[in-house]
Amino acid sequence: MADQEVQVSNPRKADLERLRSDLTKEVESLRKALKGPTEEIGADRVWVGKNARAWHRELEGRHKKLGEWVDRLLPVVDAAIRGEPDKVSSSEARAYHRGT
């Protein structure tokens, strides 16, 4: 038993939990990032004509994709958190902090 290392809190899991907390605060604003410009161009308030309609379709598509991507972020981070142990050896924690 003398060779067993001390177990410490998993720093990677802690970083993932901080990331999740930060993302939770930003998800709604990220989801709506292109909403304003999309609505303004689509309503013919800032630009009219054939090119404006093409830009509106493009922005509308990007707005939709951005929302879909943002909706996938938290589940991916949640899965990563679930995959991490609560405790790791002190050498694993040091290696993580060194980036190795």
Backbone torsions as a table, in degrees:
resi	resn	phi	psi	omega
1	MET	NA	-11.8	-178.7
2	ALA	-66.3	-24.9	-178.5
3	ASP	-83.4	-8.1	-179.8
4	GLN	-69.0	133.3	178.5
5	GLU	-84.3	156.5	175.9
6	VAL	-68.4	136.7	176.7
7	GLN	-91.1	135.1	-178.9
8	VAL	-128.0	166.0	176.9
9	SER	-59.2	140.1	-176.9
10	ASN	-74.2	111.8	-177.8
11	PRO	-68.5	-30.3	177.8
12	ARG	-65.4	-43.1	179.3
13	LYS	-63.5	-40.8	178.3
14	ALA	-62.3	-41.2	178.0
15	ASP	-65.0	-40.9	177.9
16	LEU	-64.1	-38.3	178.6
17	GLU	-66.7	-37.1	175.5
18	ARG	-66.5	-41.7	177.2
19	LEU	-58.9	-44.6	179.8
20	ARG	-61.9	-43.1	179.1
21	SER	-61.4	-45.1	178.8
22	ASP	-64.4	-43.0	179.6
23	LEU	-63.5	-40.2	-179.9
24	THR	-56.6	-37.6	180.0
25	LYS	-71.5	-25.8	-173.2
26	GLU	-103.8	-14.0	-172.6
27	VAL	-53.8	-48.5	-175.9
28	GLU	-63.8	-42.7	179.5
29	SER	-68.6	-35.4	176.2
30	LEU	-65.2	-43.1	-178.8
31	ARG	-60.7	-34.1	-175.9
32	LYS	-99.5	8.4	-172.8
33	ALA	-55.0	-38.5	-177.8
34	LEU	-101.9	3.4	-176.0
35	LYS	-62.2	-49.2	-178.0
36	GLY	-58.6	-54.9	179.1
37	PRO	-60.3	-37.8	179.4
38	THR	-61.7	-45.9	-179.6
39	GLU	-67.3	-39.7	-178.3
40	GLU	-65.7	-43.6	179.4
41	ILE	-70.1	-39.0	-178.9
42	GLY	-68.8	-23.5	-177.9
43	ALA	-90.9	5.4	-179.9
44	ASP	59.7	29.1	178.7
45	ARG	-89.1	-33.0	-175.6
46	VAL	-112.0	-15.6	-175.8
47	TRP	-163.4	137.2	-179.8
48	VAL	-129.2	162.5	175.9
49	GLY	109.1	-178.1	-176.8
50	LYS	-59.9	-46.2	179.7
51	ASN	-65.0	-37.7	178.0
52	ALA	-62.8	-42.1	178.8
53	ARG	-64.3	-39.7	178.5
54	ALA	-64.1	-44.6	177.8
55	TRP	-62.6	-40.1	179.4
56	HIS	-61.6	-45.1	178.6
57	ARG	-61.2	-42.5	178.8
58	GLU	-62.7	-48.3	179.5
59	LEU	-64.7	-39.3	179.8
60	GLU	-61.2	-42.2	177.5
61	GLY	-64.5	-42.8	179.2
62	ARG	-66.9	-38.8	177.9
63	HIS	-60.2	-44.7	-179.9
64	LYS	-63.8	-46.4	180.0
65	LYS	-62.7	-41.7	179.1
66	LEU	-59.0	-44.7	177.6
67	GLY	-59.6	-42.1	179.3
68	GLU	-64.8	-42.5	179.9
69	TRP	-64.8	-43.0	179.6
70	VAL	-62.6	-40.2	180.0
71	ASP	-63.9	-21.4	179.4
72	ARG	-86.8	-16.4	-174.7
73	LEU	-62.5	-55.1	-175.3
74	LEU	-61.2	-42.9	177.1
75	PRO	-61.4	-34.9	178.6
76	VAL	-66.4	-44.7	179.5
77	VAL	-66.6	-41.1	178.0
78	ASP	-59.3	-42.5	179.1
79	ALA	-64.2	-40.0	178.4
80	ALA	-64.2	-40.3	178.4
81	ILE	-63.3	-45.9	179.8
82	ARG	-61.6	-29.2	-178.5
83	GLY	-80.2	-6.7	-178.7
84	GLU	-98.2	136.2	174.7
85	PRO	-72.5	155.3	178.3
86	ASP	-68.1	-35.9	-176.7
87	LYS	-123.5	146.0	174.2
88	VAL	-135.0	167.7	178.0
89	SER	-69.4	156.8	179.9
90	SER	-62.3	-32.7	178.5
91	SER	-69.4	-36.4	175.8
92	GLU	-64.9	-41.0	179.0
93	ALA	-64.0	-42.6	178.3
94	ARG	-63.9	-42.5	179.4
95	ALA	-61.8	-40.5	178.5
96	TYR	-61.9	-44.9	-179.5
97	HIS	-65.9	-30.7	177.4
98	ARG	-78.9	-15.6	-179.5
99	GLY	85.4	23.0	179.9
100	THR	-111.0	NA	NA
